[in-house]
Amino acid sequence: MAAGKEIRGKIKSVENTKKITKAMEMVAASKMRKAQDRMRAARPYSDKIRTIAANLGKANPEYVHPFMRANDARSVGIIVVTTDKGLCGGMNTNVLRIVTGRLRDLQAAGMATQAVAIGNKGLGFLSRIGAKIVSHVTQLGDKPHLDKLIGPVKILLDAYARGEVNAVYLSYTRFINTMKQEPVLELLLPLSAEKMQAESKASGGHAGWDYIYEPDAQTVIDEMLLRYVETLVYQAVAENMASEQSARMVAMKSATDNAGSVIAELKLVYNKTRQAAITKELSEIVAGAAAV
């Protein structure tokens, strides 16, 4: 029964794997609920700051913030948001495929690129393809912290304000629902007052407000637009974390179901092998008795 013993060993191995994937599925489900609550809690702040930033963008025509001016530089910045860990299906692959396509288009147009990697998977991918990484942040944990994100992202923001970068793109995975996550590559800078007002109206905001600035309009607009861009990055990371846990839960559930199917097939093969061995032994006993 050497073959039967080998099959029993495979069954035991797959059962142990099934226990691990089931445990990871339960952990991901628990973290997913917390990540979704955190993501939804950040949305009202994002909507409100978008409304105020949209109104400020047109409220003072005498001053135009550097984030709202177009640059003529031959360089483009990309912020790539991925996960630190794997086992979350094709989530990272999908967003990195979009980034690769945009990098290829920019290279064909003769544009240089600079990248900021948020997440270990994106950092490893950008390093392998030889992209210019100006900063990165990894090991964010299960909860994003704005103080960890500001430093790396601010390098690209300052470069745009100095006119060294033509545009800044933000790539992440947007959370739709538990079963669906959408890879996104959107323009972060330059900001457009028309676009911000359209997004503000879509989210229920109001336009045409008048403000009293203290201490002055330039200081308020500078701080507000910087906070607005930082909020967009934070919301993208929160959406990406919620998508990560959802994708991991679905992937681990699929792995658990597949392990169950493999175990059933191996048990069927084991039973057939065992039955064949028993039949062979019975045939040998009957043949021996007949010979006597």
C-alpha positions as CSV (number, residue, x, y, z in Angstrom):
1,M,0.0,0.0,0.0
2,A,2.9,2.4,-0.8
3,A,0.6,4.3,-3.2
4,G,-2.2,4.5,-0.6
5,K,0.2,5.8,2.0
6,E,1.4,8.5,-0.4
7,I,-2.2,9.5,-1.1
8,R,-3.0,9.7,2.6
9,G,0.0,12.0,3.0
10,K,-1.2,14.3,0.2
11,I,-4.7,14.4,1.8
12,K,-3.2,15.4,5.1
13,S,-1.1,18.1,3.5
14,V,-4.1,19.6,1.6
15,E,-6.2,19.5,4.7
16,N,-3.6,21.5,6.6
17,T,-3.5,24.0,3.8
18,K,-7.2,24.2,3.9
19,K,-7.1,25.1,7.6
20,I,-4.6,27.9,6.9
21,T,-6.6,29.4,4.0
22,K,-9.9,29.2,6.1
23,A,-8.2,31.0,9.0
24,M,-6.8,33.7,6.6
25,E,-10.3,34.1,5.1
26,M,-11.8,34.7,8.6
27,V,-9.1,37.2,9.5
28,A,-9.5,39.1,6.2
29,A,-13.3,39.2,6.7
30,S,-12.7,40.8,10.1
31,K,-10.2,43.3,8.8
32,M,-12.3,44.0,5.8
33,R,-15.2,45.3,7.9
34,K,-12.9,47.6,9.8
35,A,-11.2,48.9,6.7
36,Q,-14.6,49.6,5.0
37,D,-15.8,51.5,8.1
38,R,-12.5,53.5,8.1
39,M,-12.9,54.3,4.4
40,R,-16.5,55.4,4.7
41,A,-15.7,57.5,7.7
42,A,-13.1,59.5,5.7
43,R,-15.5,60.2,2.8
44,P,-17.5,63.0,4.4
45,Y,-14.3,64.9,5.2
46,S,-13.1,64.4,1.6
47,D,-16.4,65.6,0.2
48,K,-16.4,68.7,2.4
49,I,-12.8,69.7,1.7
50,R,-13.4,69.2,-2.0
51,T,-16.4,71.6,-1.8
52,I,-14.3,74.3,0.0
53,A,-11.3,73.8,-2.3
54,A,-13.5,74.1,-5.4
55,N,-15.0,77.4,-4.2
56,L,-11.6,78.7,-3.1
57,G,-10.2,77.9,-6.5
58,K,-12.4,80.5,-8.1
59,A,-13.1,82.8,-5.2
60,N,-9.9,84.8,-5.6
61,P,-9.0,85.4,-9.2
62,E,-6.0,87.6,-8.2
63,Y,-4.0,84.6,-6.9
64,V,-3.5,81.3,-8.7
65,H,-2.0,78.5,-6.6
66,P,1.0,76.5,-8.2
67,F,-1.1,73.3,-8.0
68,M,-3.6,74.9,-10.4
69,R,-1.1,76.1,-13.0
70,A,0.0,74.0,-15.9
71,N,3.8,73.3,-16.2
72,D,5.9,72.8,-19.4
73,A,8.3,70.4,-17.8
74,R,9.3,67.1,-19.6
75,S,8.7,65.0,-16.6
76,V,5.7,63.3,-15.1
77,G,5.2,61.9,-11.5
78,I,3.2,58.9,-10.6
79,I,2.1,57.8,-7.1
80,V,1.6,54.0,-7.1
81,V,-0.5,52.6,-4.2
82,T,-0.3,48.9,-3.7
83,T,-0.3,46.4,-0.8
84,D,2.5,45.3,1.4
85,K,1.4,41.6,1.4
86,G,0.3,39.3,-1.3
87,L,-2.4,36.6,-1.4
88,C,-5.1,39.1,-2.6
89,G,-5.8,37.7,-6.1
90,G,-5.0,39.9,-9.1
91,M,-5.5,43.2,-7.3
92,N,-1.9,44.4,-7.5
93,T,-1.4,42.9,-11.0
94,N,-4.4,44.9,-12.4
95,V,-3.2,48.3,-11.0
96,L,0.4,47.7,-12.0
97,R,-0.7,46.8,-15.5
98,I,-2.3,50.2,-15.8
99,V,0.8,51.9,-14.5
100,T,3.0,50.0,-16.9
101,G,0.8,51.1,-19.8
102,R,1.0,54.7,-18.8
103,L,4.8,54.5,-18.3
104,R,5.1,53.0,-21.8
105,D,3.0,55.8,-23.3
106,L,5.0,58.5,-21.5
107,Q,8.3,57.0,-22.6
108,A,7.1,56.9,-26.2
109,A,6.2,60.6,-25.9
110,G,9.7,61.4,-24.7
111,M,8.7,62.2,-21.1
112,A,10.8,61.3,-18.1
113,T,9.0,59.8,-15.1
114,Q,9.3,59.9,-11.4
115,A,7.5,57.5,-9.1
116,V,6.5,57.4,-5.4
117,A,5.7,53.8,-4.2
118,I,3.2,53.3,-1.4
119,G,3.3,49.6,-0.6
120,N,5.9,46.9,-0.8
121,K,4.5,45.3,-4.0
122,G,4.6,48.5,-6.0
123,L,8.1,49.3,-4.7
124,G,9.4,45.9,-5.8
125,F,7.7,46.1,-9.2
126,L,9.1,49.7,-9.9
127,S,12.5,48.6,-8.9
128,R,12.4,45.6,-11.2
129,I,11.4,47.6,-14.3
130,G,14.1,50.3,-13.5
131,A,11.7,53.2,-12.8
132,K,13.1,56.3,-11.1
133,I,11.8,56.0,-7.5
134,V,12.1,59.4,-5.7
135,S,10.6,58.1,-2.4
136,H,8.6,55.3,-1.0
137,V,6.7,54.2,2.2
138,T,6.0,50.6,3.2
139,Q,4.6,48.6,6.2
140,L,1.6,50.9,6.7
141,G,-0.2,48.2,8.7
142,D,-3.9,47.8,8.7
143,K,-4.6,51.5,9.3
144,P,-3.3,54.3,7.2
145,H,-1.6,57.2,8.9
146,L,-1.4,60.6,7.2
147,D,1.9,61.5,8.9
148,K,3.6,58.5,7.2
149,L,2.2,59.5,3.8
150,I,2.9,63.2,3.8
151,G,6.7,63.0,3.6
152,P,7.1,60.7,0.5
153,V,4.2,62.4,-1.4
154,K,5.4,65.9,-0.6
155,I,8.5,65.3,-2.7
156,L,6.4,65.1,-5.9
157,L,4.1,67.9,-4.7
158,D,7.1,70.3,-4.1
159,A,8.6,69.3,-7.5
160,Y,5.3,70.2,-9.2
161,A,5.1,73.5,-7.3
162,R,8.7,74.3,-8.5
163,G,7.7,73.5,-12.1
164,E,9.9,70.4,-12.4
165,V,7.0,68.1,-13.1
166,N,4.4,68.5,-15.8
167,A,1.7,66.4,-14.1
168,V,1.2,64.0,-11.1
169,Y,-1.0,60.9,-11.4
170,L,-2.4,58.8,-8.6
171,S,-2.9,55.0,-9.2
172,Y,-4.8,52.8,-6.7
173,T,-7.6,50.3,-6.4
174,R,-11.0,51.8,-5.8
175,F,-13.4,49.8,-3.5
176,I,-16.7,49.2,-5.3
177,N,-18.1,46.3,-3.2
178,T,-16.9,43.1,-1.6
179,M,-16.8,41.2,-4.9
180,K,-15.6,44.1,-7.1
181,Q,-12.5,46.4,-6.9
182,E,-11.6,48.7,-9.7
183,P,-8.0,49.8,-10.7
184,V,-7.8,53.5,-11.2
185,L,-5.2,55.9,-12.6
186,E,-6.4,59.5,-12.2
187,L,-4.8,62.9,-12.6
188,L,-3.9,64.4,-9.3
189,L,-2.1,67.6,-10.4
190,P,-2.7,70.1,-11.9
191,L,-6.0,70.8,-10.1
192,S,-8.9,72.1,-12.1
193,A,-11.4,74.3,-10.4
194,E,-14.1,73.2,-12.9
195,K,-13.4,69.6,-12.2
196,M,-13.5,70.1,-8.4
197,Q,-16.8,72.0,-8.7
198,A,-18.3,69.3,-10.8
199,E,-17.2,66.6,-8.2
200,S,-18.5,68.9,-5.4
201,K,-21.9,69.2,-7.0
202,A,-22.0,65.4,-7.7
203,S,-21.4,64.8,-4.0
204,G,-24.1,67.3,-2.9
205,G,-22.0,70.4,-2.3
206,H,-22.9,74.0,-3.1
207,A,-21.0,76.5,-5.2
208,G,-20.8,80.2,-5.2
209,W,-19.9,80.8,-1.5
210,D,-18.1,83.9,-0.4
211,Y,-15.4,83.8,2.3
212,I,-13.6,86.1,4.7
213,Y,-9.9,85.2,4.7
214,E,-7.9,85.3,7.9
215,P,-5.0,86.1,7.8
216,D,-5.1,86.5,4.0
217,A,-6.4,84.7,0.9
218,Q,-3.0,83.4,-0.3
219,T,-2.2,81.7,3.0
220,V,-5.6,80.1,3.3
221,I,-5.7,78.9,-0.3
222,D,-2.1,77.5,0.0
223,E,-3.0,75.5,3.1
224,M,-6.4,74.4,1.9
225,L,-5.2,73.1,-1.5
226,L,-2.3,71.3,0.1
227,R,-4.7,69.6,2.6
228,Y,-7.0,68.8,-0.3
229,V,-4.3,66.9,-2.2
230,E,-3.1,65.1,0.9
231,T,-6.7,64.1,1.6
232,L,-7.0,62.6,-1.9
233,V,-3.9,60.5,-1.3
234,Y,-5.1,59.4,2.1
235,Q,-8.5,58.4,0.7
236,A,-6.8,56.5,-2.1
237,V,-4.8,54.5,0.5
238,A,-7.9,53.8,2.6
239,E,-9.8,52.6,-0.5
240,N,-6.8,50.4,-1.4
241,M,-6.7,48.8,2.0
242,A,-10.4,48.1,1.9
243,S,-10.0,46.6,-1.5
244,E,-7.0,44.5,-0.3
245,Q,-8.9,42.8,2.5
246,S,-12.0,42.2,0.3
247,A,-9.8,40.7,-2.4
248,R,-7.9,38.6,0.1
249,M,-11.1,37.2,1.7
250,V,-12.4,36.3,-1.8
251,A,-9.1,34.7,-2.8
252,M,-8.8,32.7,0.4
253,K,-12.4,31.5,0.2
254,S,-11.7,30.3,-3.4
255,A,-8.6,28.6,-2.2
256,T,-10.5,26.9,0.6
257,D,-13.2,25.7,-1.8
258,N,-10.5,24.4,-4.2
259,A,-8.8,22.6,-1.4
260,G,-12.0,20.8,-0.5
261,S,-12.4,19.7,-4.1
262,V,-8.9,18.4,-4.2
263,I,-9.4,16.5,-1.0
264,A,-12.6,14.9,-2.3
265,E,-10.7,13.8,-5.5
266,L,-7.8,12.4,-3.5
267,K,-10.1,10.4,-1.2
268,L,-11.8,9.0,-4.3
269,V,-8.5,7.9,-5.7
270,Y,-7.4,6.5,-2.3
271,N,-10.6,4.4,-2.0
272,K,-10.2,3.1,-5.6
273,T,-6.6,2.2,-4.9
274,R,-7.5,0.5,-1.6
275,Q,-10.4,-1.4,-3.2
276,A,-8.0,-2.6,-6.0
277,A,-5.5,-3.8,-3.4
278,I,-8.2,-5.7,-1.4
279,T,-9.6,-7.3,-4.6
280,K,-6.1,-8.4,-5.6
281,E,-5.5,-10.0,-2.2
282,L,-8.9,-11.8,-2.4
283,S,-8.0,-13.1,-5.9
284,E,-4.7,-14.4,-4.7
285,I,-6.4,-16.2,-1.7
286,V,-9.0,-17.8,-4.0
287,A,-6.4,-18.8,-6.5
288,G,-4.3,-20.4,-3.8
289,A,-7.2,-22.3,-2.3
290,A,-8.2,-23.6,-5.8
291,A,-4.7,-24.8,-6.4
292,V,-4.7,-26.8,-3.1
